[in-house]
Amino acid sequence: MNLTTKELMALEDQLENEQVLVKKYREFANKCQDGQLKAKCNQIADKHQQHFNTLMGYLQ
């Protein structure tokens, strides 16, 4: 599948957004003292990592 320049730019932007969210939620998890909150932050980070991986699949 060939993507247009506009589509590639949008995909790149979304990949960057997903990377930022993964990083932020991992940092939040590392700072959490509460086990449930830590687990939730890691769960959210995992979900954004899945989004990132799905988007990367469009480039392969």
PQR file with spaces between the fields and no chain letter, atoms N, CA, C, O and H, PARSE charges and radii, in Angstrom:
ATOM       1  N    MET     1       0.845   -1.170    0.000 -0.4000 1.5000
ATOM       2  CA   MET     1       0.000    0.000    0.000 -0.0000 2.0000
ATOM       3  C    MET     1       0.897    1.242    0.000  0.5500 1.7000
ATOM       4  O    MET     1       1.775    1.377    0.853 -0.5500 1.4000
ATOM       5  N    ASN     2       0.680    2.121   -0.931 -0.4000 1.5000
ATOM       6  CA   ASN     2       1.427    3.365   -1.008 -0.0000 2.0000
ATOM       7  C    ASN     2       0.638    4.477   -0.323  0.5500 1.7000
ATOM       8  O    ASN     2      -0.538    4.693   -0.612 -0.5500 1.4000
ATOM       9  H    ASN     2      -0.033    2.012   -1.624  0.4000 1.0000
ATOM      10  N    LEU     3       1.307    5.172    0.586 -0.4000 1.5000
ATOM      11  CA   LEU     3       0.671    6.273    1.301 -0.0000 2.0000
ATOM      12  C    LEU     3       1.080    7.598    0.672  0.5500 1.7000
ATOM      13  O    LEU     3       2.192    7.747    0.165 -0.5500 1.4000
ATOM      14  H    LEU     3       2.263    4.996    0.821  0.4000 1.0000
ATOM      15  N    THR     4       0.169    8.548    0.714 -0.4000 1.5000
ATOM      16  CA   THR     4       0.489    9.887    0.208 -0.0000 2.0000
ATOM      17  C    THR     4       1.392   10.595    1.202  0.5500 1.7000
ATOM      18  O    THR     4       1.549   10.154    2.341 -0.5500 1.4000
ATOM      19  H    THR     4      -0.734    8.427    1.125  0.4000 1.0000
ATOM      20  N    THR     5       1.978   11.685    0.764 -0.4000 1.5000
ATOM      21  CA   THR     5       2.828   12.482    1.644 -0.0000 2.0000
ATOM      22  C    THR     5       2.037   12.976    2.848  0.5500 1.7000
ATOM      23  O    THR     5       2.537   12.968    3.973 -0.5500 1.4000
ATOM      24  H    THR     5       1.850   12.043   -0.161  0.4000 1.0000
ATOM      25  N    LYS     6       0.819   13.400    2.612 -0.4000 1.5000
ATOM      26  CA   LYS     6      -0.036   13.878    3.705 -0.0000 2.0000
ATOM      27  C    LYS     6      -0.320   12.767    4.712  0.5500 1.7000
ATOM      28  O    LYS     6      -0.287   12.997    5.921 -0.5500 1.4000
ATOM      29  H    LYS     6       0.413   13.407    1.699  0.4000 1.0000
ATOM      30  N    GLU     7      -0.596   11.583    4.220 -0.4000 1.5000
ATOM      31  CA   GLU     7      -0.852   10.443    5.099 -0.0000 2.0000
ATOM      32  C    GLU     7       0.393   10.071    5.897  0.5500 1.7000
ATOM      33  O    GLU     7       0.308    9.767    7.087 -0.5500 1.4000
ATOM      34  H    GLU     7      -0.624   11.397    3.238  0.4000 1.0000
ATOM      35  N    LEU     8       1.542   10.096    5.239 -0.4000 1.5000
ATOM      36  CA   LEU     8       2.797    9.798    5.933 -0.0000 2.0000
ATOM      37  C    LEU     8       3.088   10.819    7.030  0.5500 1.7000
ATOM      38  O    LEU     8       3.553   10.456    8.110 -0.5500 1.4000
ATOM      39  H    LEU     8       1.611   10.343    4.272  0.4000 1.0000
ATOM      40  N    MET     9       2.819   12.076    6.759 -0.4000 1.5000
ATOM      41  CA   MET     9       3.043   13.121    7.763 -0.0000 2.0000
ATOM      42  C    MET     9       2.103   12.935    8.955  0.5500 1.7000
ATOM      43  O    MET     9       2.516   13.090   10.104 -0.5500 1.4000
ATOM      44  H    MET     9       2.441   12.371    5.881  0.4000 1.0000
ATOM      45  N    ALA    10       0.860   12.608    8.686 -0.4000 1.5000
ATOM      46  CA   ALA    10      -0.107   12.372    9.758 -0.0000 2.0000
ATOM      47  C    ALA    10       0.302   11.152   10.582  0.5500 1.7000
ATOM      48  O    ALA    10       0.198   11.156   11.809 -0.5500 1.4000
ATOM      49  H    ALA    10       0.524   12.481    7.752  0.4000 1.0000
ATOM      50  N    LEU    11       0.759   10.129    9.906 -0.4000 1.5000
ATOM      51  CA   LEU    11       1.208    8.921   10.585 -0.0000 2.0000
ATOM      52  C    LEU    11       2.426    9.212   11.457  0.5500 1.7000
ATOM      53  O    LEU    11       2.514    8.730   12.586 -0.5500 1.4000
ATOM      54  H    LEU    11       0.844   10.126    8.910  0.4000 1.0000
ATOM      55  N    GLU    12       3.343    9.983   10.946 -0.4000 1.5000
ATOM      56  CA   GLU    12       4.526   10.369   11.705 -0.0000 2.0000
ATOM      57  C    GLU    12       4.135   11.154   12.953  0.5500 1.7000
ATOM      58  O    GLU    12       4.668   10.907   14.035 -0.5500 1.4000
ATOM      59  H    GLU    12       3.271   10.375   10.029  0.4000 1.0000
ATOM      60  N    ASP    13       3.215   12.094   12.808 -0.4000 1.5000
ATOM      61  CA   ASP    13       2.742   12.880   13.952 -0.0000 2.0000
ATOM      62  C    ASP    13       2.112   11.983   15.002  0.5500 1.7000
ATOM      63  O    ASP    13       2.371   12.139   16.195 -0.5500 1.4000
ATOM      64  H    ASP    13       2.782   12.295   11.929  0.4000 1.0000
ATOM      65  N    GLN    14       1.291   11.051   14.564 -0.4000 1.5000
ATOM      66  CA   GLN    14       0.619   10.173   15.519 -0.0000 2.0000
ATOM      67  C    GLN    14       1.608    9.231   16.200  0.5500 1.7000
ATOM      68  O    GLN    14       1.465    8.938   17.387 -0.5500 1.4000
ATOM      69  H    GLN    14       1.081   10.925   13.594  0.4000 1.0000
ATOM      70  N    LEU    15       2.599    8.760   15.467 -0.4000 1.5000
ATOM      71  CA   LEU    15       3.642    7.922   16.070 -0.0000 2.0000
ATOM      72  C    LEU    15       4.376    8.683   17.173  0.5500 1.7000
ATOM      73  O    LEU    15       4.641    8.139   18.245 -0.5500 1.4000
ATOM      74  H    LEU    15       2.716    8.999   14.503  0.4000 1.0000
ATOM      75  N    GLU    16       4.696    9.936   16.900 -0.4000 1.5000
ATOM      76  CA   GLU    16       5.367   10.762   17.902 -0.0000 2.0000
ATOM      77  C    GLU    16       4.478   10.950   19.125  0.5500 1.7000
ATOM      78  O    GLU    16       4.956   10.871   20.257 -0.5500 1.4000
ATOM      79  H    GLU    16       4.480   10.378   16.029  0.4000 1.0000
ATOM      80  N    ASN    17       3.184   11.198   18.903 -0.4000 1.5000
ATOM      81  CA   ASN    17       2.246   11.364   20.014 -0.0000 2.0000
ATOM      82  C    ASN    17       2.175   10.101   20.865  0.5500 1.7000
ATOM      83  O    ASN    17       2.174   10.177   22.094 -0.5500 1.4000
ATOM      84  H    ASN    17       2.797   11.262   17.984  0.4000 1.0000
ATOM      85  N    GLU    18       2.117    8.954   20.221 -0.4000 1.5000
ATOM      86  CA   GLU    18       2.044    7.692   20.960 -0.0000 2.0000
ATOM      87  C    GLU    18       3.323    7.456   21.766  0.5500 1.7000
ATOM      88  O    GLU    18       3.263    6.973   22.897 -0.5500 1.4000
ATOM      89  H    GLU    18       2.117    8.893   19.223  0.4000 1.0000
ATOM      90  N    GLN    19       4.470    7.791   21.194 -0.4000 1.5000
ATOM      91  CA   GLN    19       5.732    7.639   21.918 -0.0000 2.0000
ATOM      92  C    GLN    19       5.760    8.516   23.168  0.5500 1.7000
ATOM      93  O    GLN    19       6.207    8.083   24.230 -0.5500 1.4000
ATOM      94  H    GLN    19       4.519    8.183   20.276  0.4000 1.0000
ATOM      95  N    VAL    20       5.283    9.738   23.034 -0.4000 1.5000
ATOM      96  CA   VAL    20       5.244   10.659   24.175 -0.0000 2.0000
ATOM      97  C    VAL    20       4.344   10.101   25.277  0.5500 1.7000
ATOM      98  O    VAL    20       4.696   10.138   26.456 -0.5500 1.4000
ATOM      99  H    VAL    20       4.919   10.090   22.172  0.4000 1.0000
ATOM     100  N    LEU    21       3.182    9.584   24.883 -0.4000 1.5000
ATOM     101  CA   LEU    21       2.251    9.042   25.873 -0.0000 2.0000
ATOM     102  C    LEU    21       2.832    7.818   26.574  0.5500 1.7000
ATOM     103  O    LEU    21       2.679    7.677   27.787 -0.5500 1.4000
ATOM     104  H    LEU    21       2.896    9.553   23.925  0.4000 1.0000
ATOM     105  N    VAL    22       3.487    6.944   25.843 -0.4000 1.5000
ATOM     106  CA   VAL    22       4.123    5.775   26.469 -0.0000 2.0000
ATOM     107  C    VAL    22       5.148    6.245   27.491  0.5500 1.7000
ATOM     108  O    VAL    22       5.168    5.763   28.624 -0.5500 1.4000
ATOM     109  H    VAL    22       3.612    7.059   24.857  0.4000 1.0000
ATOM     110  N    LYS    23       5.988    7.173   27.096 -0.4000 1.5000
ATOM     111  CA   LYS    23       7.044    7.671   27.984 -0.0000 2.0000
ATOM     112  C    LYS    23       6.448    8.316   29.240  0.5500 1.7000
ATOM     113  O    LYS    23       6.898    8.036   30.350 -0.5500 1.4000
ATOM     114  H    LYS    23       5.972    7.564   26.176  0.4000 1.0000
ATOM     115  N    LYS    24       5.449    9.167   29.072 -0.4000 1.5000
ATOM     116  CA   LYS    24       4.843    9.856   30.206 -0.0000 2.0000
ATOM     117  C    LYS    24       4.194    8.885   31.178  0.5500 1.7000
ATOM     118  O    LYS    24       4.382    9.003   32.389 -0.5500 1.4000
ATOM     119  H    LYS    24       5.083    9.395   28.170  0.4000 1.0000
ATOM     120  N    TYR    25       3.427    7.922   30.659 -0.4000 1.5000
ATOM     121  CA   TYR    25       2.759    6.978   31.557 -0.0000 2.0000
ATOM     122  C    TYR    25       3.747    6.042   32.236  0.5500 1.7000
ATOM     123  O    TYR    25       3.499    5.624   33.367 -0.5500 1.4000
ATOM     124  H    TYR    25       3.274    7.826   29.675  0.4000 1.0000
ATOM     125  N    ARG    26       4.853    5.698   31.593 -0.4000 1.5000
ATOM     126  CA   ARG    26       5.899    4.899   32.254 -0.0000 2.0000
ATOM     127  C    ARG    26       6.537    5.717   33.380  0.5500 1.7000
ATOM     128  O    ARG    26       6.804    5.197   34.463 -0.5500 1.4000
ATOM     129  H    ARG    26       5.055    6.037   30.675  0.4000 1.0000
ATOM     130  N    GLU    27       6.777    6.999   33.111 -0.4000 1.5000
ATOM     131  CA   GLU    27       7.339    7.862   34.151 -0.0000 2.0000
ATOM     132  C    GLU    27       6.372    7.993   35.320  0.5500 1.7000
ATOM     133  O    GLU    27       6.782    7.920   36.478 -0.5500 1.4000
ATOM     134  H    GLU    27       6.560    7.422   32.231  0.4000 1.0000
ATOM     135  N    PHE    28       5.088    8.187   35.018 -0.4000 1.5000
ATOM     136  CA   PHE    28       4.076    8.264   36.073 -0.0000 2.0000
ATOM     137  C    PHE    28       4.083    6.978   36.896  0.5500 1.7000
ATOM     138  O    PHE    28       4.051    7.023   38.126 -0.5500 1.4000
ATOM     139  H    PHE    28       4.756    8.246   34.077  0.4000 1.0000
ATOM     140  N    ALA    29       4.125    5.845   36.221 -0.4000 1.5000
ATOM     141  CA   ALA    29       4.107    4.555   36.917 -0.0000 2.0000
ATOM     142  C    ALA    29       5.307    4.413   37.836  0.5500 1.7000
ATOM     143  O    ALA    29       5.184    3.917   38.956 -0.5500 1.4000
ATOM     144  H    ALA    29       4.150    5.808   35.222  0.4000 1.0000
ATOM     145  N    ASN    30       6.466    4.848   37.364 -0.4000 1.5000
ATOM     146  CA   ASN    30       7.682    4.736   38.180 -0.0000 2.0000
ATOM     147  C    ASN    30       7.634    5.624   39.417  0.5500 1.7000
ATOM     148  O    ASN    30       8.300    5.336   40.411 -0.5500 1.4000
ATOM     149  H    ASN    30       6.566    5.251   36.455  0.4000 1.0000
ATOM     150  N    LYS    31       6.864    6.687   39.367 -0.4000 1.5000
ATOM     151  CA   LYS    31       6.774    7.619   40.495 -0.0000 2.0000
ATOM     152  C    LYS    31       5.642    7.265   41.463  0.5500 1.7000
ATOM     153  O    LYS    31       5.577    7.805   42.568 -0.5500 1.4000
ATOM     154  H    LYS    31       6.323    6.922   38.559  0.4000 1.0000
ATOM     155  N    CYS    32       4.759    6.366   41.053 -0.4000 1.5000
ATOM     156  CA   CYS    32       3.592    6.025   41.877 -0.0000 2.0000
ATOM     157  C    CYS    32       3.989    5.172   43.070  0.5500 1.7000
ATOM     158  O    CYS    32       4.775    4.231   42.954 -0.5500 1.4000
ATOM     159  H    CYS    32       4.812    5.928   40.156  0.4000 1.0000
ATOM     160  N    GLN    33       3.434    5.517   44.203 -0.4000 1.5000
ATOM     161  CA   GLN    33       3.593    4.704   45.404 -0.0000 2.0000
ATOM     162  C    GLN    33       2.441    3.702   45.513  0.5500 1.7000
ATOM     163  O    GLN    33       2.612    2.602   46.039 -0.5500 1.4000
ATOM     164  H    GLN    33       2.795    6.281   44.298  0.4000 1.0000
ATOM     165  N    ASP    34       1.294    4.086   45.021 -0.4000 1.5000
ATOM     166  CA   ASP    34       0.107    3.252   45.080 -0.0000 2.0000
ATOM     167  C    ASP    34       0.186    2.165   44.011  0.5500 1.7000
ATOM     168  O    ASP    34       0.360    2.464   42.829 -0.5500 1.4000
ATOM     169  H    ASP    34       1.156    4.979   44.594  0.4000 1.0000
ATOM     170  N    GLY    35       0.059    0.922   44.420 -0.4000 1.5000
ATOM     171  CA   GLY    35       0.188   -0.204   43.502 -0.0000 2.0000
ATOM     172  C    GLY    35      -0.870   -0.230   42.413  0.5500 1.7000
ATOM     173  O    GLY    35      -0.571   -0.550   41.263 -0.5500 1.4000
ATOM     174  H    GLY    35      -0.083    0.679   45.379  0.4000 1.0000
ATOM     175  N    GLN    36      -2.112    0.107   42.769 -0.4000 1.5000
ATOM     176  CA   GLN    36      -3.189    0.098   41.771 -0.0000 2.0000
ATOM     177  C    GLN    36      -2.984    1.190   40.734  0.5500 1.7000
ATOM     178  O    GLN    36      -3.190    0.973   39.540 -0.5500 1.4000
ATOM     179  H    GLN    36      -2.355    0.367   43.704  0.4000 1.0000
ATOM     180  N    LEU    37      -2.578    2.362   41.198 -0.4000 1.5000
ATOM     181  CA   LEU    37      -2.338    3.474   40.271 -0.0000 2.0000
ATOM     182  C    LEU    37      -1.152    3.161   39.366  0.5500 1.7000
ATOM     183  O    LEU    37      -1.182    3.452   38.171 -0.5500 1.4000
ATOM     184  H    LEU    37      -2.411    2.538   42.168  0.4000 1.0000
ATOM     185  N    LYS    38      -0.114    2.571   39.935 -0.4000 1.5000
ATOM     186  CA   LYS    38       1.055    2.175   39.155 -0.0000 2.0000
ATOM     187  C    LYS    38       0.654    1.180   38.063  0.5500 1.7000
ATOM     188  O    LYS    38       1.073    1.311   36.913 -0.5500 1.4000
ATOM     189  H    LYS    38      -0.089    2.334   40.907  0.4000 1.0000
ATOM     190  N    ALA    39      -0.157    0.190   38.428 -0.4000 1.5000
ATOM     191  CA   ALA    39      -0.605   -0.814   37.469 -0.0000 2.0000
ATOM     192  C    ALA    39      -1.445   -0.180   36.362  0.5500 1.7000
ATOM     193  O    ALA    39      -1.310   -0.538   35.192 -0.5500 1.4000
ATOM     194  H    ALA    39      -0.498    0.084   39.362  0.4000 1.0000
ATOM     195  N    LYS    40      -2.311    0.762   36.735 -0.4000 1.5000
ATOM     196  CA   LYS    40      -3.159    1.433   35.742 -0.0000 2.0000
ATOM     197  C    LYS    40      -2.304    2.249   34.773  0.5500 1.7000
ATOM     198  O    LYS    40      -2.547    2.234   33.567 -0.5500 1.4000
ATOM     199  H    LYS    40      -2.421    1.053   37.685  0.4000 1.0000
ATOM     200  N    CYS    41      -1.317    2.952   35.289 -0.4000 1.5000
ATOM     201  CA   CYS    41      -0.426    3.737   34.417 -0.0000 2.0000
ATOM     202  C    CYS    41       0.319    2.828   33.443  0.5500 1.7000
ATOM     203  O    CYS    41       0.462    3.159   32.266 -0.5500 1.4000
ATOM     204  H    CYS    41      -1.118    2.965   36.269  0.4000 1.0000
ATOM     205  N    ASN    42       0.792    1.689   33.932 -0.4000 1.5000
ATOM     206  CA   ASN    42       1.486    0.738   33.053 -0.0000 2.0000
ATOM     207  C    ASN    42       0.529    0.145   32.026  0.5500 1.7000
ATOM     208  O    ASN    42       0.913   -0.088   30.880 -0.5500 1.4000
ATOM     209  H    ASN    42       0.677    1.421   34.888  0.4000 1.0000
ATOM     210  N    GLN    43      -0.705   -0.097   32.430 -0.4000 1.5000
ATOM     211  CA   GLN    43      -1.716   -0.614   31.501 -0.0000 2.0000
ATOM     212  C    GLN    43      -1.978    0.391   30.378  0.5500 1.7000
ATOM     213  O    GLN    43      -2.081    0.012   29.211 -0.5500 1.4000
ATOM     214  H    GLN    43      -1.017    0.092   33.361  0.4000 1.0000
ATOM     215  N    ILE    44      -2.085    1.659   30.732 -0.4000 1.5000
ATOM     216  CA   ILE    44      -2.309    2.708   29.733 -0.0000 2.0000
ATOM     217  C    ILE    44      -1.090    2.834   28.813  0.5500 1.7000
ATOM     218  O    ILE    44      -1.233    2.982   27.600 -0.5500 1.4000
ATOM     219  H    ILE    44      -2.001    1.967   31.680  0.4000 1.0000
ATOM     220  N    ALA    45       0.099    2.773   29.398 -0.4000 1.5000
ATOM     221  CA   ALA    45       1.323    2.834   28.590 -0.0000 2.0000
ATOM     222  C    ALA    45       1.377    1.667   27.610  0.5500 1.7000
ATOM     223  O    ALA    45       1.756    1.842   26.451 -0.5500 1.4000
ATOM     224  H    ALA    45       0.216    2.652   30.383  0.4000 1.0000
ATOM     225  N    ASP    46       0.999    0.477   28.075 -0.4000 1.5000
ATOM     226  CA   ASP    46       0.983   -0.701   27.189 -0.0000 2.0000
ATOM     227  C    ASP    46       0.018   -0.504   26.026  0.5500 1.7000
ATOM     228  O    ASP    46       0.317   -0.886   24.895 -0.5500 1.4000
ATOM     229  H    ASP    46       0.691    0.335   29.016  0.4000 1.0000
ATOM     230  N    LYS    47      -1.138    0.091   26.304 -0.4000 1.5000
ATOM     231  CA   LYS    47      -2.140    0.330   25.262 -0.0000 2.0000
ATOM     232  C    LYS    47      -1.589    1.291   24.206  0.5500 1.7000
ATOM     233  O    LYS    47      -1.778    1.077   23.009 -0.5500 1.4000
ATOM     234  H    LYS    47      -1.381    0.402   27.223  0.4000 1.0000
ATOM     235  N    HIS    48      -0.915    2.341   24.650 -0.4000 1.5000
ATOM     236  CA   HIS    48      -0.330    3.289   23.699 -0.0000 2.0000
ATOM     237  C    HIS    48       0.825    2.652   22.930  0.5500 1.7000
ATOM     238  O    HIS    48       1.065    2.999   21.774 -0.5500 1.4000
ATOM     239  H    HIS    48      -0.762    2.515   25.623  0.4000 1.0000
ATOM     240  N    GLN    49       1.535    1.731   23.557 -0.4000 1.5000
ATOM     241  CA   GLN    49       2.590    1.004   22.846 -0.0000 2.0000
ATOM     242  C    GLN    49       1.978    0.140   21.753  0.5500 1.7000
ATOM     243  O    GLN    49       2.536    0.023   20.662 -0.5500 1.4000
ATOM     244  H    GLN    49       1.340    1.449   24.496  0.4000 1.0000
ATOM     245  N    GLN    50       0.834   -0.464   22.045 -0.4000 1.5000
ATOM     246  CA   GLN    50       0.120   -1.246   21.028 -0.0000 2.0000
ATOM     247  C    GLN    50      -0.312   -0.356   19.866  0.5500 1.7000
ATOM     248  O    GLN    50      -0.205   -0.745   18.703 -0.5500 1.4000
ATOM     249  H    GLN    50       0.381   -0.369   22.932  0.4000 1.0000
ATOM     250  N    HIS    51      -0.801    0.840   20.188 -0.4000 1.5000
ATOM     251  CA   HIS    51      -1.186    1.780   19.130 -0.0000 2.0000
ATOM     252  C    HIS    51       0.024    2.109   18.256  0.5500 1.7000
ATOM     253  O    HIS    51      -0.063    2.112   17.028 -0.5500 1.4000
ATOM     254  H    HIS    51      -0.888    1.156   21.133  0.4000 1.0000
ATOM     255  N    PHE    52       1.154    2.384   18.912 -0.4000 1.5000
ATOM     256  CA   PHE    52       2.386    2.707   18.192 -0.0000 2.0000
ATOM     257  C    PHE    52       2.772    1.556   17.267  0.5500 1.7000
ATOM     258  O    PHE    52       3.100    1.771   16.101 -0.5500 1.4000
ATOM     259  H    PHE    52       1.225    2.381   19.909  0.4000 1.0000
ATOM     260  N    ASN    53       2.732    0.331   17.796 -0.4000 1.5000
ATOM     261  CA   ASN    53       3.114   -0.836   17.004 -0.0000 2.0000
ATOM     262  C    ASN    53       2.178   -1.030   15.814  0.5500 1.7000
ATOM     263  O    ASN    53       2.628   -1.389   14.726 -0.5500 1.4000
ATOM     264  H    ASN    53       2.465    0.156   18.744  0.4000 1.0000
ATOM     265  N    THR    54       0.885   -0.796   16.012 -0.4000 1.5000
ATOM     266  CA   THR    54      -0.094   -0.913   14.931 -0.0000 2.0000
ATOM     267  C    THR    54       0.210    0.109   13.840  0.5500 1.7000
ATOM     268  O    THR    54       0.205   -0.217   12.653 -0.5500 1.4000
ATOM     269  H    THR    54       0.520   -0.504   16.896  0.4000 1.0000
ATOM     270  N    LEU    55       0.472    1.334   14.248 -0.4000 1.5000
ATOM     271  CA   LEU    55       0.790    2.386   13.273 -0.0000 2.0000
ATOM     272  C    LEU    55       2.075    2.073   12.518  0.5500 1.7000
ATOM     273  O    LEU    55       2.164    2.304   11.312 -0.5500 1.4000
ATOM     274  H    LEU    55       0.476    1.600   15.212  0.4000 1.0000
ATOM     275  N    MET    56       3.060    1.551   13.221 -0.4000 1.5000
ATOM     276  CA   MET    56       4.320    1.184   12.561 -0.0000 2.0000
ATOM     277  C    MET    56       4.089    0.097   11.509  0.5500 1.7000
ATOM     278  O    MET    56       4.793    0.037   10.500 -0.5500 1.4000
ATOM     279  H    MET    56       2.988    1.363   14.201  0.4000 1.0000
ATOM     280  N    GLY    57       3.112   -0.745   11.753 -0.4000 1.5000
ATOM     281  CA   GLY    57       2.774   -1.791   10.794 -0.0000 2.0000
ATOM     282  C    GLY    57       2.355   -1.234    9.448  0.5500 1.7000
ATOM     283  O    GLY    57       2.546   -1.882    8.418 -0.5500 1.4000
ATOM     284  H    GLY    57       2.540   -0.696   12.572  0.4000 1.0000
ATOM     285  N    TYR    58       1.785   -0.033    9.446 -0.4000 1.5000
ATOM     286  CA   TYR    58       1.378    0.587    8.194 -0.0000 2.0000
ATOM     287  C    TYR    58       2.582    1.027    7.355  0.5500 1.7000
ATOM     288  O    TYR    58       2.464    1.239    6.148 -0.5500 1.4000
ATOM     289  H    TYR    58       1.630    0.493   10.282  0.4000 1.0000
ATOM     290  N    LEU    59       3.718    1.159    7.996 -0.4000 1.5000
ATOM     291  CA   LEU    59       4.920    1.590    7.277 -0.0000 2.0000
ATOM     292  C    LEU    59       5.728    0.422    6.728  0.5500 1.7000
ATOM     293  O    LEU    59       6.664    0.612    5.952 -0.5500 1.4000
ATOM     294  H    LEU    59       3.815    0.987    8.976  0.4000 1.0000
ATOM     295  N    GLN    60       5.364   -0.767    7.131 -0.4000 1.5000
ATOM     296  CA   GLN    60       6.143   -1.949    6.707 -0.0000 2.0000
ATOM     297  C    GLN    60       5.503   -2.626    5.522  0.5500 1.7000
ATOM     298  O    GLN    60       6.018   -3.631    5.033 -0.5500 1.4000
ATOM     299  H    GLN    60       4.603   -0.922    7.761  0.4000 1.0000
